[in-house]
Amino acid sequence: MIVDSALYVGGRRASDRLDIKGAALAGRQSGAFVWIGMFEPTPEEFEAVRQEFDLHELSVEDAIRAHQRPKLELYGDILFVVLKSTRYVDTEEVIELGEIQLFIGRDFVVHVRHGAASALTDARRRLELRPDLLSLGPGAVLYAVADKVVDDYSPVLAGLDNDIEQLETMVFSTSRENPAARIYNLKREVLEFHKGTQPLLDPLERLAKGESPAVNPGLKDYFRDVHDHLLRVVETISADREILTSILEANLIQVSVRQNEDMRRISAWVAIAAVPTAVAGIYGMNFDFMPELRWRFGYPLVLGTVAAICLWLYRTFRKSDWL
């Protein structure tokens, strides 16, 4: 349940592996706070945390059930933030979405992580190398986690860009393969990615403006930097959506063109085949009085005429790009 827990005093890690009750008591020291990390806790496991830190029942329900939109809410003097973490599975062309909820109080941070994406161990280590940030209180943890989550969007964008380039090459190649299903599935993944990132712009903007009393004003510039990074991510996702829409439309046009080409080829061969079919049909009617029936050169002349007409039709269709 508890991935990591530590007490921070004066911007430095003072002790770790605290139990819930011990962490709550230790965090009440002057200039100290505790950071507790949890992974997919059950309601029973999270109950002790709720009681010790007096968390609002609605925010606790959101943290346990997950599947929330990115948001920022204030319950009394406790800030509740939801972030969407992501990971791109290139072999399946799927974006795995996770979720991170943070409870930010005056002397504590509790984060709850769902899904495999964006493990926060590295974020904690990097932040512990910055005592100047840690000394600004629990808001620094929110910045470090938000920065980690937004940074993890970049590899996802890189994976999407690579697959989009492959689709562009495939659509405009001479291959007869139709990638419509792949384009549609990737477009759906990009849409889900957009839903997980775009709503986070407003919470980060509010934090960058210092509108949250639970976050030290000295962190405004850091949140502004994260907001700028996220804005570029959202713009790139929007561009990818438009590109995929264009690729899908181009693919439909290509399919229509290929179908028209196939119909022209079929029509051309049918027209060529109609000549010997018509002649054979005429001479197969078994009339007694027909031209050239008794003529020595009648049979070769008919075959030659049929061959000449077929050759002329073939060359005509070739010049018209029907064959």
N, C-alpha and C positions, 0 to 999 in steps of 0.2 A: 504494500500500500504506500508507505513512505519511501520515496527514492532517495531523498537527502534532506537533512535539516541542519541548520547551523545558526549560531548566534553571532551577530556582527556588532562590534563596539568601536566607535571612532573610525569607521571605515575599514576595519580589519576583522577577519574571522577569528572569533575568540574561542568558540567550542563548537563541536558538531555531534551528530547522532543523538539529538535530544528527543525525549518522548514528548507527546503533545502537551502534557501538563507542565513539564519542566521547561519547554520552549516558551509557553505563554508567560510563565513567571519570570524567566530570564529576560524576555523582551521588554519587561516593564522597567528595566534599569534606565537611568538617564543616559541619553545618547546612544541607545542600543535598539536593535530590532532583530527579529528572527525571520528566517526564510525557510519555509517548509514546502518541499516538492512532493506531489503525490501522482500516482499513475492509475487511472481508472478505478477509483475506490468504490466500494459498495455503499449504499446508504448507511448500513450499520457501521462500517469503518469510518465514515465521514462524520458520524454523529458526535464523536468526541471533539473533533475540530470545531464543529458548529457551536458546541457548548462553550468551549474554552475561549473562543474569539468572538462569541456573540454575533454570528453571521445571520443575515436575514434568511428566512425560510425560502423565499422565492429565488434568491440567488443560489442557495444551496441546491434547490431542485434543478435549476439550469445546469449547475456544475456537474451534477451526477448523471443527468439524462443526456447531456450534450446536445448536438444537432441544433445549435443556436447560430444566429447571424452574428457577425462581428459587431460589437456594441460596447458602449461605455455607460454605466449606470451608477448612481450614487445612492446608497442606502445609509442614511444617517451620515456618519463620518467615515464610512467604509466604501471604497471605490471598487466596483465590480467590472472587469474588462474581459471580453471574449475575443480571441484571436483565432484565425483559421490557419493552420499549418499545412504545408503541401509537400509532396514528394512525387517525382515523375518516374513511372515505371516504363522505360523506353521499349522494352520487349513487347509490352502489351499496349503501348500508347494510351496509358491510363494515368490520370492524376489522382493520387491518393490524398484525400483530405483528412486532416486531423483537427483537433481542437484543443485550445489551451485557455483555461479560465484562471483569472488572477483576482484574489481578494487583497486589496491594498489598504491597510490600516495605519494608524499612527506609529505602531511599534511592531508590525508584523506584515509578512507577505505569505500568502498561501497560494500556490499554483497547482492546478489540477490538469493533467494532460491526458488526452484521449487519442489513440492512434499512434502509428509508428513514426510519423513525420515530425521533424524538428525536435529531437531530443535536446534538453536544455543543459546538459552537463557542461558542454563547451561554453555556453553563455555564462554560466556561473563562474567558471574558471577565469574567463576573460574579465569579468566584472571584478573578481577578487584581486586582479592585478591593477585595479584602478581605485585605490582607497579614496581619492578625491571625489569620485562619483558615489561610492558607497557611503561616504560621510553625509551625503545629501538625503539619506533616508530611504525608505521603501520604494519611493518613486523611481530610484535608480534601477531597481530590479525590473520594474515595469518597462523602463527604457531598454534595458539589456535584452529582455525577452522579446519585445516588439522589434528591436533591431535584428535579432536572430531570425525571427519569423519572416520578416521582409527580405532579409538577405537570402533566405532559402527559396524565395520565389525566383531568383535569377537562374539557377540550374533548370527549373521547370520551364522557364521561357526559352532557354537554350535548346532543351529537348523538343519543345514545340516548333521552334524555328527550323530545326533540322528536319523534322517530319513534314513540315509545310513545304520546304524546298524539294523534298522527295516527291511530294504529291504534284507540285508544279511541273517537275521534270516528267513524271509519269503521264500527266494529262496531255502535255504537248509533245509527247513522243509518238513514234509510229506504232507503238504497242497497241494491241487490240484489247488489252485488259481494261476493265471498267472499274475505277477505284471509288465509285460513288459511296459505297457503304463505309469505306475507310474515311473518306472526307467527312461524311455526316457524323460518324462516331467521334472524330477529332474535334469537330465543331461543337459537339455536345460537351466534350471535356473542357474546351475553352470557355464555354458558357458557364459551367459550374465553377471554373477557376475565377471568372469575373464576379460571380455571386459571392465568392469567398474573400475577395480582396476589395472591391469597390466600396462596400459599406464601411470599411475600416478608415476611409479617408476622413470622415467627419470626426470620429473620436480622436484621431491623431492631431487633427487641426485644433480641436478644443484643448488638447494637452499642450500643443505648441503655443497657444495663446495664453496658457496659464490659467485656464478657467476652472481647473479642478483644485479645490482646497487640500486634497489629500496628497498632492504632488508638489515638491519643492519648486519654487519659481526658477531656481537656478538650473533646472533641467529643460527649460523651454526651448533653448537652442538645439538641444539634442533631439527633442521630439520633432522639431521643425525639419531637421535633417532626415529623420526616418520618414516623415510625411512626404518630403521631396522624392525620396527613393520610391515610396509606394505610388506616388503620382505617376512617375515614369513607368512603373510596372503596369498600372491600370491602363495607361495610354497605349502601351505595347500590346496588352491583351485585346483592347478594342481594335487596334490595327490588325491583329491576327484574325479576329472574328470577321472583319471586312475582307481580308485576303481569302479566307476559307470560303466565304460566300461567293466571291468572284471565281475562285477555283471550281466550286460546285457548279456555278452557271456555265463556266467555260467547258467543264466536262460534259454537261448536258448538250451544249452546242456541238462538241466533238462527236458525241454519240449520234446526234441527229445527222451530222455530216456523213459519218461512216455509214449510217443506215441508208441515206440517200445514194451514196456511192455504191453500196451493195445492190440497191434497187436498180440503179442504172446498169450495172454489170449484168444483173439477171435479165433485165429487159433487152439488153444488147444481144446476149446469147440466145434468148427466146426468138428475137427477130431473125437472127442468122439461122437458127434451127427451123424456122417456119418455112424457109425456101425449099429445102429438100422434102420436108413434110408435105407441103402443098403439091409439089410435082409428083411425089409418090402417091399421094391421094388421087390425083387425076388419072394417072396411068394404072391405078389399081381398080378402076371401075369396070373393067372387063367388057368394054364396048367392042363391037366387031369392026366398026369403021372409025379409026383414030389415026391422026397424021403420024407418019413415020413408023407405023407398026411393021410395014413390010420393007422399009428402007434400010439398007445395009449399015449406013452410018448414023441411024437414028439414035441408037442407044448411047454411043460415045458422045454424040452432040448434046443430048440431054444432060448427061453427067458433066460434061465440060461447061455447059451453060450454068448449071446449078453451082458448080465449083467457082465459076467466075463471079457470079452474083454474091455468093457467100464471102469470097475474098474481098470484093468491093465493099460489102457491108462491114467486114472486119476492119479494113483500113479506115473507113469513114468513122467508125466508133472509136478507133484508136486516136485519130486526130481530135476527136471531140472529148477525149479523156473519159470515155465511158468504159473503156477496157484497159 
